[in-house]
Amino acid sequence: MNNSNSNGWEKLVVSPYDVLKNIRTGMSIFLSTGVAEPRKMVSELILASGLHYTDLELIQIFSIGEAIDFKDPAPNRYRLKTFFSGWIADEAVSSGRVDLIPGYFSQIPQLIKSGQISVDVAFIQISPPNQAGYCSLGVAMDAARQAMQQAHMVVGEINPNVPVTYGDTFVNIFDFNYLVRSTEPLIYFDRWEIDPVFDRVAANIASVIGDGSCVAFSIGPLFDALGKHLVHKRHLGIHTPFFTDALMDLCMSGAVSNRFKSIFQGKSLTSYALGTPKLMKWLDGNPLVEFQSVEKVLNPLMMGKNPRFITVIPGRKVDLSGMIAIHEGKSNVSMTPGEIINFTTGSRISNGGLTIFGLPSRNRAQEPNILMSIENYPNQIAARESVDMVVTEYGVANLKGRTMRERAQALIEIAHPDDRLNLIEQAKEKHILYQDQIFMVDSAAFYPADISEKCTFKNGLEVRFRAIRPSDEEQMRRLFYRFSSESIYYRYFTQVTSMPHSKMQKYVNTDYNKTLSIVGLIGDPGHGRIIAEARYVKLDDPTLGEVAFIVDEKYQKKGIATFLFRLLSQQAKEKGLEIFTADVLSSNTAMMRVFKKFGATNIALEYGTYSIEIKIEELFKKSA
């Protein structure tokens, strides 16, 4: 700014009144969006003291400031058009004071460029020009550039509080017909308070987001919580409509490198920033955050170019088929159904992409959020095929590639425990679940979600371990049919030739007070394949537990059984068990090696079968 006078732009600086004198009845005026709202010009336009014009049309992509909150003393003077009816705009749209234009945000720039949405005047908030005469559009990149190109009169509101951002944000000071000075503070937003339930939902979502994923963020309590649970990830990418304080923290943690993105590699890509003064200061001059127009950021083809593109969306209700209803009105602080379709399409195109809907199992009124049907709820996401996962505080339901019955089972498992029995009965009535479907009421509240381990074995094989679930029925059936006759005989002591639903559902529905079964899975979180299982069953003597193992033949001799035994033993010790017992065929030398390694005693051979005991306390002394 040292050479500001020599640049010659000062002659364009006028008062707001001088600008408004050029406004004529019937004009369409484009306003910068969101935090970038030109507050000085908007407030002067609303007051318009001494000026007489009517039937003005204000156009703003989404509104969060004075343009949406005004109480117009002259209702015929102007009317606002916006593209987003949620959050702050809800009341104004519902009352008829503001017109809503349904549509995809990504198409808005083209609608303005083509003239289908007419723009006569553009009020644009900008940073002070640099020595080369260029200003930054700051933290809102939607259709401002297109509006400037179409408008007959372009007014720049120079505000030193506007961050200088990088990307497609720079405009020449001489692209403006008039300039107005402003020192109005930007529109800031405090961080969202994180409810403990949302925190658990976010933790479960983070568990299925792998290193190197590219994440689409939004605003609201779910995302503020999610950011905190992603700080231990590596090489995350960011491609998101909104950049928030939660994303700033995530970037500062070192979890974000954008290394594996295919477009704008090395940069976090966004169109808007919403947050605190700290965020705006951090964005000022930050070359690692790229602001681009919504026609790029919200274009599904652009999103889909990034591998492992993860879309996270807050849900309101979900039914047992996977249909989702999102929030509406003031409760919708995220995206419109149109934007959600764009992002789900982007995830579907992406190699390894996922669409994840997160919601608490119950709302604040303690009403269920997982229902038999949501046909009476508005704002539905029509394509249930686009829903890969649904996440609550009780876990993750993977719906991708699953039958309607399997979807229902998975969703019931993450419903509130007190709602599950009713859902089971309703699903039986609709013939979604088998009529003989088992449901153990007491077990619903006692699922050992704290069992969550991960271990890397020989040749880099990574296996995740958790307690078995009723929805593992199909996976366990597949595991059974992968075994040879010999392995089946070792496990069941008889030649079992089939494992139909009637048998397997009894196996996977366990009384967690008496039985603990831990499964080992490979593959991406949420899409794992069961390759191992170990369980103990308490005997009549509550200090004794009978133990058994099975490991997919392809993955034997890697140490998986040993790890499972340690994990099972730790759980047994905490539950008061003192001794494990087991019967092992004499020909099953591999399993005998595992038991002997952990100090098996009282080994007795009778009719080709070893009966053994292992003192659990001695096992831990030996390990120490």
C-alpha positions, 0 to 999 in steps of 0.5 A: 500500500506504500504506492497507493496514490501512484496506482490511481485507484483512490479516485474510485473511492466514493461514499455509499450514498454516491453509489446508491444514487445510481441504483434504479427501480427494478435492478438486480443486485448481487451481494457477496456471500456469507462472511464476505457480505459487504456489510457497509453497503448492505446496511446503507442500502437498507436505510437508503435515507432520502433515496426513492427506488422500489422493486429491487432484487437482491441475490445472495448465494446463502445469507447469514448477515444483515441481508437476511435479518433486515426488518424492511420498513418499506416492504416493496423496496426490495426482495432477497433471493437465496439458494439455501433455505436452512439455518439462519435463512429458514424463518425468512424463507418460511415467512415468505420474506425471502425467495428460495431458488432450488438448485445445485450450487455448482451450477450457480456461476453458469446461471449467472454467466449465461444471464439466466439469473440477471445481475445489474449491480454487484456489491463485492467485499474485497481486501485492500489492494496490494502494490500491484493493484490486486485485491483478494475476494477473501473467504467466499468464492462462489459466483462473485467473479461471474457476477462482476463480469455480468454487472453494469456496475461493480462496487468493491467494499474495501475492508482491511479485515478481509483475509488475503486468500489464495486460489482464484481469489484475486481481482484487479482494483480497476475491475470496479466502477466504484470503491467504498471503504469499510471497517466493519468486522466480518461475520464471525461464528463461535465454535460449536459446543460438542455434545458427548453423544456427538463426540462418540458418533464422531469417534466411530466415523473417524475409525473408518477414515483411513490414512490418505483419505480425502475428506469433505467437511461441513459445519456443525457439532458433528464436524467440530467433534470429528476434527478432534478424532482425526488428528492422529491420521496421516496424509489426509486431504481436504476437499470441502465446501466450508473451511472451519476452525475444526479444519484449521486445528486438523491442519495444524496437527500435522494430519493433513498433507493433501499428498495423495489428492489428484487435483490441487495436490498439496492444497486444502480446497474450499469455497467458503470459510466460517469461523472465529477471528483466529481462523480468519487470521490463520487463513490470511496469506496462507498458501496451503488453503486454496479457494476456488469457485463452487463450480469446481469445489462442488463438482462431483467429477472434480471430487471423484478424481481424488482417491478415497474421497470421504463424504460425511453428512449429518443425518436426521432419521434413517430407516431399516432399508438405508433411506436417509432424511436430513435436517431441514430449516434451522436445524440444517446447517450443512448442505442442501439435498442437491449438494448432498447428491453432488458429494455422494456422486463424487464419493461413488466415482472416487476409487475407494470413496465412501459416503457416511451419514452420522447421527445420534441413535435418539434425538434430544426428545429421546425419540428414535432416529432409526425407524422402520420407515421414514416415509413421512419425513421430508428432505429425504436422500432418494437414492439409498444406494448412495449410503455406504455407512450409517454411524451412531454412538453405538457403532458403524453399520456398513450397508454397501453390498448388503441385502435388505435383511443384512442392512436391517440387522446392521442398523438395528445393532447401532440403534439405541438398545431400548429401541432394538426389540421394537425394530426387530418385531417391526422388521419381522412383520414386514418380512425383512428379517427371518421369522425365527430371528433371535434377539437377546434383549439383555445383550443389546445393552452389554455389547463390549464396544471397548474391545477394539484392537489392531495388530500387524502380523507377518508380511504386513498383514493388518488385522482388526479385532472386536466382539462378534455381532449378530450381523456377522452371521453371513460373514461367519457362514462364509468363514465356515465354508472356506474351511477344509473338512479337517479344520471343521472337525478340529473345531466342532469334533464332528463332520459338520457339512452345512451352517444354515441361518438356523444354526449360525444365528445361534452362534453369533447371538451371544449372551455377553454375560456368559460368552465372549466371542472376538473376531479378527477382520482384514480389509478397510474399516467398515468393509472387513472380512472375518478371518478368525474367531475366538471365544470362551463360554463360562461353565457352571463354576464361574471361575472356569471358562471353556475356550476355542479358536478358529483361524482361516487356513490362508492366514494360519501360522502368522501369530493370529491365534496367539494374539487372540488368546492374549486378548481373550485372556485379558477380557476373561481376567477382568470378568473374574475367570481364573482358569481356561479349559479346552479339548483339543484333538491330538492331531491338532498340533498347531493349537496344542503349540499355542496352548503349551506356549501359554503354560497349559497344565493338567494335560490328559489324553483320552480317546485321541483328545487332550483335555487341558487347563490354563491358569489365567493369572499364571499366563500373565505372569509368564507374559510379564 
